[in-house]
Amino acid sequence: MKTVRLVSSGLEMPIVGLGTWRAQPQEVESAVNAALECGYRHIDTAFNYNTEEPIGNVLKAWLDSGKLKREDLFITTKLPNFGNRPSDVERFLNLSLEKLQLSYVDLYLMHMPFSFHLNEATMAPLINEDGSFSLDLVDYVDTWKVMQKQVEQGKVRSIGVSNFNAEQLRRLHDCAEIKPEVLQVEMHAYLQQKNLRQLCQSLNVAVTAYSPLGSPGANSHFSAKYNYSLNDFPDILGHPLVKELAEKYSKSPGQILLRHLTQENVIVIPKSGNPERIKANLDIFDFELEQEDLTKLDQLDKGENGRIFNFLFFKGVENHPCYPFKKPEEVLERQEEREGSTKQL
Ligand SMILES: NC(=O)c1ccc[n+]([C@@H]2O[C@H](COP(=O)([O-])OP(=O)(O)OC[C@H]3O[C@@H](n4cnc5c(N)ncnc54)[C@H](OP(=O)(O)O)[C@@H]3O)[C@@H](O)[C@H]2O)c1
């Protein structure tokens, strides 16, 4: 399996990992088993996903049987944003390690740069009476200082961040003693984030693309859980160019999208609960997209208009000073400006 080297820790991170968000416990166990059987060694989870426990059960069985050694695996989990207070970091990491039945994780990510207050009774974000999320003004640099200590204690082999924008990543990088090694952000053909990728390269930060297939099914999840949905939810797998290239290379649309990212050294973590798709999502190393096809795929980029995860399903989040993205009205304004300037031409 192709890997990406993390510069400070020297770890080799497998370029394809199994995503586990939105998977049910039973589904996760069979998905992780199927993934390990067909050669995955990198699993992505988070405190928030409620998948650490079933993943831990499967890992324990594989490790106990001697089929795998701990050092063969690359396990990522994430600090929830209601655990960003420096005094909470170690507690949340310990809970994750306990559920995963591991003494360390390979990568620990700060899930979000903005924090919510913790509801101690539910171990979930505190929600205000009007349904908005209770914003906690934690500085992510303070959270990071405690994450660094976890590396020193051997509970974590590398640390990184998720959902940070360029400015936040640069600021953290400047302040950090142990530099962030990975940035995990939404990335796919409609949101390619080339500038952010360049910044990461210049800072020696590896990039992981989440929702690399465009997260089909996420909209129904948003609407069921948060009563929130995106207009025009994208169907990237169904885009005519992606389908045309799938035919040309005798691959599936999913494999074309994953190859588009990994060919440029971006780590991908597609989620699937289906054994055939799990296998197919790893089977992307026996072909290479030609330059002209990479260029055509690059042209599918919609910039900020391609973003699915703006986190506005967390009511009121855009008022947090660390909210990382453009607000929807700004995205719309920019789109109108662009259309206006094209018309003028
Ligand atoms: N850091 C963050 O804030 C963050 C946010 C979102 C996601 N993530 C991580 O990134 C992972 C991946 O993102 P995601 O789950 O949002 O979306 P995704 O991987 O882009 O898409 C997953 C969906 O695509 C389907 N699928 C999988 N392989 C396929 C294929 N080859 N062809 C067609 N459909 C396919 C899956 O259905 P089946 O299961 O039926 O195959 C599932 O519904 C997550 O699971 C999570 O680990 C992180």
The ligand as an SDF file (V2000), in Angstrom:
LIG
                    3D

 48 52  0  0  0  0  0  0  0  0999 V2000
  -13.0880   15.5590   10.0310 N   0  0  0  0  0  0  0  0  0  0  0  0
  -14.3550   15.7250    9.7380 C   0  0  0  0  0  0  0  0  0  0  0  0
  -14.9950   16.6980   10.1650 O   0  0  0  0  0  0  0  0  0  0  0  0
  -15.0320   14.7060    8.8650 C   0  0  0  0  0  0  0  0  0  0  0  0
  -16.2670   15.0250    8.2860 C   0  0  0  0  0  0  0  0  0  0  0  0
  -16.8630   14.0710    7.4600 C   0  0  0  0  0  0  0  0  0  0  0  0
  -16.2380   12.8380    7.2430 C   0  0  0  0  0  0  0  0  0  0  0  0
  -15.0470   12.5660    7.8520 N   0  0  0  0  0  0  0  0  0  0  0  0
  -14.3690   11.2400    7.6710 C   0  0  0  0  0  0  0  0  0  0  0  0
  -14.2490   10.9820    6.2840 O   0  0  0  0  0  0  0  0  0  0  0  0
  -14.9010    9.7480    5.9680 C   0  0  0  0  0  0  0  0  0  0  0  0
  -15.4410    9.7730    4.5600 C   0  0  0  0  0  0  0  0  0  0  0  0
  -16.3720   10.8320    4.3610 O   0  0  0  0  0  0  0  0  0  0  0  0
  -17.9390   10.5770    4.2150 P   0  0  0  0  0  0  0  0  0  0  0  0
  -18.3430    9.3590    4.9670 O   0  0  0  0  0  0  0  0  0  0  0  0
  -18.5910   11.8700    4.5630 O   0  0  0  0  0  0  0  0  0  0  0  0
  -18.1740   10.4180    2.6560 O   0  0  0  0  0  0  0  0  0  0  0  0
  -17.5910    9.5680    1.4350 P   0  0  0  0  0  0  0  0  0  0  0  0
  -16.5600    8.6280    1.8790 O   0  0  0  0  0  0  0  0  0  0  0  0
  -17.2910   10.5470    0.3760 O   0  0  0  0  0  0  0  0  0  0  0  0
  -18.8910    8.7860    0.9800 O   0  0  0  0  0  0  0  0  0  0  0  0
  -19.4300    7.7240    1.7350 C   0  0  0  0  0  0  0  0  0  0  0  0
  -20.7070    7.2590    1.0610 C   0  0  0  0  0  0  0  0  0  0  0  0
  -20.4030    6.7900   -0.2530 O   0  0  0  0  0  0  0  0  0  0  0  0
  -20.8420    5.4590   -0.4480 C   0  0  0  0  0  0  0  0  0  0  0  0
  -19.7610    4.7770   -1.1770 N   0  0  0  0  0  0  0  0  0  0  0  0
  -18.5800    4.3210   -0.6840 C   0  0  0  0  0  0  0  0  0  0  0  0
  -17.8010    3.8470   -1.6560 N   0  0  0  0  0  0  0  0  0  0  0  0
  -18.4950    3.9880   -2.8100 C   0  0  0  0  0  0  0  0  0  0  0  0
  -18.2150    3.6960   -4.1570 C   0  0  0  0  0  0  0  0  0  0  0  0
  -17.0500    3.1360   -4.5300 N   0  0  0  0  0  0  0  0  0  0  0  0
  -19.1480    3.9880   -5.0940 N   0  0  0  0  0  0  0  0  0  0  0  0
  -20.3270    4.5460   -4.7230 C   0  0  0  0  0  0  0  0  0  0  0  0
  -20.6610    4.8590   -3.4510 N   0  0  0  0  0  0  0  0  0  0  0  0
  -19.7410    4.5920   -2.5020 C   0  0  0  0  0  0  0  0  0  0  0  0
  -21.0630    4.9080    0.9480 C   0  0  0  0  0  0  0  0  0  0  0  0
  -22.1460    4.0170    0.9590 O   0  0  0  0  0  0  0  0  0  0  0  0
  -21.9590    2.4700    1.3890 P   0  0  0  0  0  0  0  0  0  0  0  0
  -21.5210    2.4670    2.8230 O   0  0  0  0  0  0  0  0  0  0  0  0
  -23.3080    1.8960    1.1750 O   0  0  0  0  0  0  0  0  0  0  0  0
  -20.9220    1.8990    0.4650 O   0  0  0  0  0  0  0  0  0  0  0  0
  -21.3920    6.1380    1.7700 C   0  0  0  0  0  0  0  0  0  0  0  0
  -22.7730    6.4220    1.7220 O   0  0  0  0  0  0  0  0  0  0  0  0
  -15.9560    9.6370    7.0620 C   0  0  0  0  0  0  0  0  0  0  0  0
  -16.5280    8.3730    7.1320 O   0  0  0  0  0  0  0  0  0  0  0  0
  -15.1630   10.0650    8.2590 C   0  0  0  0  0  0  0  0  0  0  0  0
  -14.3160    9.0080    8.6960 O   0  0  0  0  0  0  0  0  0  0  0  0
  -14.4250   13.4880    8.6410 C   0  0  0  0  0  0  0  0  0  0  0  0
  1  2  1  0
  2  3  2  0
  2  4  1  0
  4  5  1  0
  4 48  2  0
  5  6  2  0
  6  7  1  0
  7  8  2  0
  8  9  1  0
  8 48  1  0
  9 10  1  0
  9 46  1  0
 10 11  1  0
 11 12  1  0
 11 44  1  0
 12 13  1  0
 13 14  1  0
 14 15  2  0
 14 16  1  0
 14 17  1  0
 17 18  1  0
 18 19  2  0
 18 20  1  0
 18 21  1  0
 21 22  1  0
 22 23  1  0
 23 24  1  0
 23 42  1  0
 24 25  1  0
 25 26  1  0
 25 36  1  0
 26 27  1  0
 26 35  1  0
 27 28  2  0
 28 29  1  0
 29 30  1  0
 29 35  2  0
 30 31  1  0
 30 32  2  0
 32 33  1  0
 33 34  2  0
 34 35  1  0
 36 37  1  0
 36 42  1  0
 37 38  1  0
 38 39  2  0
 38 40  1  0
 38 41  1  0
 42 43  1  0
 44 45  1  0
 44 46  1  0
 46 47  1  0
M  CHG  2   8   1  16  -1
M  END
$$$$
